[in-house]
Amino acid sequence: MSLEKILSISGKPGLYELKTQTRTGFVAESLIDGRRLSVGLRHNVSLLSEIAIYTLTEEVPLREVFNKIKEKENGEKASVNPKDSKDKLEEYFFDVLPDYDEDRVYASDIKKVVQWYNTLQEKGIMNFDAEESEEAQDEE
């Protein structure tokens, strides 16, 4: 499974896998508890493959940030807890992405990135490379 099928739905905790499209929206399945829900077009939905993090020079795709966390943690869960202090989260994220824009990337954003990474790591979804995931989709 690639990041192109993983969703974040505003107002709903955790991450969801896109299952199928319907006439009025789509059906998504929670990666946390496996529950399915129907999502209408009025919900604010983001594909993880389309999210980027601001740096001082550019926007870095979330897949690259996940790869940097994966590299730092050797494929294990993040060493920082999403519930840690703002300072600890910012220090961790500075190690991962040294030139992130501290004015536009908030502690709540860092918390979400760490939570999302840990959720994906638990589910074994660790292939964050765009080219490989597109090739895998072509093979299916």
Secondary structure, DSSP 4 states (H G I P E B T S, - for coil): --GGGEEEETTS-S-EEEEEEETTEEEEEETTT--EEEEETTS-EEEGGG-EEEBSSSEEEHHHHHHHHHHHHTTS--SS-TTS-HHHHHHHHHHHSTTB-TTTS-HHHHHHHHHHHHHHHHTT-----HHHHHHHHHH-
